[in-house]
Amino acid sequence: MPNWNQVLEEINGYPNVNPLDAIRRKYLKLLHEKTGRNIIAYYSGFLQKPKDANTIINDDDKNGLMAAIHQLDRTKGLDLLLHTPGGESAATESIVDYLRRMFDINIRAIIPQIAMSAGTMIACSCNKIIMGKQSNIGPIDPQFGGIPAHGVIAEFEEAIKKIKEDPSKIPLYQVIVGKYHPTFIGECQNAIDLSSDMVKKWLTTGMFKNKATAEALAQTIVNYLNNHEDTKTHARHIHIDEAKSIGLEILDMEEDQEMQDNILTIHHAYMHAFANSTATKIIENHNGNAVVFHSPQIFTR
C-alpha cells in the first residue's frame, strides 16, 4: 500500500475526476473487500484547521452517518474509522445510540491516529478497538470552553479547605471562589458524572457484555479515563499499551500487515484531502456515499 508521499503522487496523477475523493474511496473499498464488513470513515480535519469550530463532534454529524449507513447491509457489522478531537457529549450520546440501533454492538472502532475525548467515548461504545503503535485515545474528562470540569471542582475545593484552615485568607481565595457561579460548580460535577455513566453503560453492554465482571472492568476504565489527577491534562495522549493496561479490549493493527497498510493509506488520503480543500469533516462509506462539511467560503476583492 502507498505511503504518505506515494498517496500524494497518486492524487496528483489521477485523471478526469476529483482525485482527493477518488483516492479515499478507492482505499475504503479495498478495506471493505479485505474485512467483508461495512466501512465508514468519520474523519475530522482538526489537525489542518484547528480553529474551525465545525471540526468537533456535533449533532449535524448524525446526518452524515445516516447518509453513510443508508442501503448498507447492516448484518455485516461496521468498522468505524475514527479521527476526531472530540466534541459535544449530548451529540456523542445520540450518535452512539443511533449506531447501536443500526448495528447493535457489532461495531469495531479503528483509530489510525487520534480519537480524543468524545472520540474515545465512541470507541469505548464499540465491541473492539483496533489501534496501532501510532494510535492514541485520550481522557474523557469534560470541558467547558476549554476549562476542565475536574480542575474547576478541585480549585474550588482547595479554596474552601484553605479558608477553613486559615480564615484570614478569605480575601485571597474569595477571588478564586468568586469567579465561579455556584450553579457552574454543580454543572461541572453533573458533566463529570454523565461522561462516566455513559461510558460505563456502553462498556458493560458492549465490549464486556458477556463477562461476569463487566461492571468492575468498566468502572476501572472509567475511573482512569475520567480522572484528572492521573491523566493531568485533557490533551493527554494514551497509547496502545496504556489502553490495554487499563482493560480495554484492543486489537493490534500490526497483527495484519496488509490491513494496517490499507488503514494508514486511507488515513494519508484524508490528511491530504483536508490539507488541500476547504473540507473540515468527512463522513463516508466504502461505496462512496459521503457528506462533506466545509469551512465557510470567504471572498475578497
Secondary structure as UniProt FT lines:
FT   HELIX           4..12
FT   HELIX           19..35
FT   STRAND          38..44
FT   TURN            46..48
FT   TURN            50..51
FT   HELIX           53..55
FT   TURN            59..60
FT   HELIX           61..69
FT   TURN            70..71
FT   HELIX           74..76
FT   STRAND          78..84
FT   HELIX           89..103
FT   TURN            104..105
FT   STRAND          107..111
FT   STRAND          114..115
FT   HELIX           118..124
FT   STRAND          128..131
FT   TURN            133..134
FT   STRAND          136..137
FT   STRAND          143..144
FT   TURN            145..146
FT   STRAND          147..148
FT   HELIX           149..165
FT   HELIX           167..169
FT   HELIX           170..178
FT   HELIX           182..205
FT   TURN            206..210
FT   TURN            212..213
FT   HELIX           214..225
FT   HELIX           228..231
FT   TURN            234..235
FT   HELIX           240..245
FT   TURN            246..247
FT   STRAND          250..252
FT   HELIX           253..255
FT   HELIX           257..275
FT   STRAND          279..285
FT   TURN            286..287
FT   STRAND          290..294
//
